[in-house]
Every structure is written in C-alpha cells, then in structure tokens.
Amino acid sequence: MVGDVLAQGSGSDLSSYLPLVFLLALGALFAGVSATLGALVGPKRYNKAKYEAYECGIEPSPQPVVGGGRVPVAYYLTAMLFILFDIEMVFLYPFAVSADALGVFGVVEIVLFIATVGFAYAYVWRRGGLDWN
C-alpha cells in the first residue's frame, strides 16, 4: 500500500521542483565563481588614497566648510527612526482592509501592535532620539 502511494505521486511531485533547484544551483555557482575570480584576477595596487575617507570627490578637511560640510549624525538617526515607524505603520493597512473578517481577535492584535509601537516611540522620545540639538 505504501509502495503504491510512493510510486504514484513522488516522481511527478519532485520533478516539478527540478527547474527551481537547477536555477538555485546555477545562481550559487555564478556567485561563487564571480567572488573567487574577483579576488584572484582583480588589481591589487593598494595606496594611501584607497584608505582615505571619500566624500563626493571633495578632499576631506578637518575644518568645517562654510555653507555646507558634514551633516550631523542626529539627522540620520531621525531619518532612520522615521523610516522605521513609517514601515511599522504600513502594517496597519492590511488590518484596515480586513477588519470585519478579523473580528475581536484582530482588534486585540492591532491594539497590542499599536501599544508596542507607542512604547518604542516613547522610549526613543525619552532617550532624546527626536531632539534636534
């Protein structure tokens, strides 16, 4: 009985995955060959300029540039926090679409999600991550 089931379905089921396995193996082979050839064949002329900081083709200087210069790290932290909270809020859209079908369970889950995001927001605010000083 078990032999009949295996003989009927196993060959056709596994053969449908053969193109996917072949594509994954081909991709892994290409990545491995490319990384190896890049390390072996690539130029190895190291100089001081390659280890310097690169800022859009402008020579880095220790003095601040008038009318420009480096952007404070707080700007990037605020931008990353905005992206983080924005992506978290995107998860509310599927709930808004299927709120009727989810019922009370969905409401409880969304309240827990909003509370978690609210705690994270309060933590960042309390730690000074949103200050522009």
N, C-alpha and C positions, 0 to 999 in steps of 0.2 A: 504494500500500500504506500509506504513512504517512497519507495523507489519509483512508483508510477507518478507521484506528485513531482518529484525532482526531475524526472525525465520529461514531463510535460512543460513545466514553466521555467526552469532555471536557465536553460540555454538562451531563450529569447529575451528574458529579463536582463541578463548580464550583457548580452551582446548590444543592447541599446545604449549602454554606458561606454562602449568601446571608443567612439569618437571623442567623448569628453576626456577620457583617460589619455588618449593619444594627444589631444590638444594641451592638456596639463603637462604631460611629459615633454612635449615639444617646447612649451614655454619655459619650463625649468631648465631644459638643456640650453636654450638660447640665452637665458640669463646667466647660467654658469659659464658658458663659453665666452660671452661678452665681458664678464667681470675678469675672467682669467686672462683673456687676450689684452684687455686694457692695462692690466698690471704688468704683463710681460712685455708688450710691444710699445707701450706709451713712453713719452720722453721723461727722462729722469734728471733734468737740469734744474737743480734747486738753487735759488739765490735769495738774497735778503728781501727783495720786493715781493716774493711769493708769500712770505711770512708776515708782511705788513697788513694792517687793517685797511680794507678797501671801502671808500665812501664815495661812490658815484664818480670815480675818476678824479676826484679832488684830493690833493695831498692832505692827509690828516695833520692837524696842528693842535698843540696843547692850548692855544689861546682861542677864546670864543670868537666866532666870525660875526661881524656887525651885520645885523639884518637877517640872521639865519643861525646856522650852527646845528649842534646836536639837539635832538628832541628829548625831553626828559622821559625817564622810564615810566613815570606815573601815567603819561599819556597812553603808552602801550598797555599798561595794566588795566586802565579804564576801558580801552577798546576791547581787550580780551574779555573783561567781565561783561561788557555789553553783548558781545557775541555769544558768550556762554548763557546768559539769561535769555537772550533772544531765541537761541536754539531750544532752550527748555520750554519756552512759551509756545513754540511751534507744536509741541506735543499736545497742546490743548485743542487744536483744530480737529483731530480725529474724534475727540470726545464730543465736540460741538455737533459734529455730523451724526454721530450715533448715540446721542444722549437718551433718546426714547428707548432704544433697544437695550441699553445697559441697565437701566433702572436704578435702584437704590445702591447696588454694588458699584456701579460706575460713579455715582455721586460721591460715595465714600472714598473711592480711589482717587478721584480728582481733588477732593478736599485734602487728602493726605499728600498728594503731589504738590498742591499749591502751598501747603504748610511747610513742606520740605524746602521748596524754593524760597519761601518767605524767611525761614530760618537762615538759609545760606545768604540771602540778601542782607538780613540784619547782622550777621556775622561779619560780612565784608564791610558794611557801613560802620560797625563798631570798631573794627580794626583800622579804619581810615583809608580803605581802598578806594573810596569815592571822593576823597578830598583832592582839590586841585592845587594845593600848596606846594 
